[in-house]
């Protein structure tokens, strides 16, 4: 994970799991270490995995700095990630070789 997300997630492990009725999850396992789970049954496409991973990464980035699990910090992080992804797609489309 350290080569992704501008190196902000160097202490994050991503693991496949079989979860009950959940797409994924995240857990703090050390002061700066986290584990993200991706459910192998519910995420049936690359797009599903990407969306779930981005959602769980937002939890790690805000480090659960608020009592509400999906509160303001989480939505801010999610919005910034979506904007960055959209900007990359627009840039790639504009610079696509014909």
C-alpha positions in Angstrom: 0.0 0.0 0.0 2.9 2.4 0.5 3.3 2.9 -3.3 -0.3 4.0 -3.5 -2.1 7.0 -2.0 1.1 9.1 -2.0 2.7 6.9 0.6 0.2 7.9 3.2 -0.8 4.3 3.9 2.5 2.6 4.5 1.3 0.7 7.6 -1.8 -0.7 6.0 -2.4 -4.4 5.1 -5.2 -5.4 2.8 -6.6 -8.9 3.1 -9.3 -11.0 1.5 -11.9 -12.2 4.0 -15.3 -13.8 4.1 -17.4 -11.3 6.0 -21.1 -11.5 7.1 -23.2 -9.0 5.1 -20.4 -6.5 4.8 -18.4 -5.4 1.7 -15.3 -4.7 3.8 -13.9 -3.4 7.1 -10.9 -1.7 8.7 -9.2 -2.1 12.0 -6.5 -0.3 13.8 -3.9 -2.9 14.9 -1.1 -0.7 16.1 -0.3 3.0 16.6 0.2 3.5 12.9 -0.8 0.1 11.5 -4.2 -0.9 10.1 -5.8 -3.9 8.4 -8.4 -3.5 5.7 -10.6 -6.5 4.8 -12.3 -7.0 1.4 -15.1 -9.5 1.3 -14.4 -12.0 -1.4 -18.1 -12.9 -2.0 -19.6 -9.5 -2.0 -17.0 -7.7 -4.2 -17.5 -9.5 -7.5 -15.7 -7.1 -9.8 -12.6 -4.9 -9.9 -14.9 -1.8 -9.6 -16.5 -3.3 -6.5 -13.1 -4.0 -4.9 -11.9 -0.5 -5.8 -15.0 1.2 -4.3 -14.8 -0.8 -1.1 -11.1 -0.2 -0.7 -11.5 3.5 -1.3 -14.3 3.6 1.4 -12.2 1.7 3.9 -9.1 3.8 3.1 -11.1 6.9 4.1 -11.6 5.4 7.6 -7.8 4.8 7.9 -7.0 8.3 6.6 -9.1 10.0 9.2 -8.0 7.5 11.9 -11.5 7.5 13.4 -10.9 11.0 14.6 -14.6 11.4 15.2 -17.2 9.5 17.2 -19.5 9.0 14.1 -18.1 6.3 11.9 -19.2 8.0 8.7 -19.1 11.6 9.8 -17.7 14.8 8.4 -14.0 13.7 8.4 -14.9 10.5 6.5 -17.0 12.3 3.9 -14.3 14.9 3.4 -11.7 12.2 2.8 -14.1 10.3 0.5 -14.9 13.5 -1.5 -11.2 14.4 -1.9 -10.4 10.8 -3.2 -13.3 10.9 -5.6 -12.2 14.3 -6.9 -8.6 13.2 -7.4 -9.8 10.1 -9.2 -12.0 12.2 -11.5 -9.2 14.6 -12.2 -6.9 11.7 -13.2 -9.5 10.3 -15.5 -10.1 13.6 -17.2 -6.4 14.2 -17.6 -6.0 10.7 -19.1 -8.8 11.2 -21.5 -7.4 14.6 -22.7 -4.0 13.1 -23.2 -5.0 9.8 -24.7 -3.0 9.0 -27.8 -5.0 8.7 -30.9 
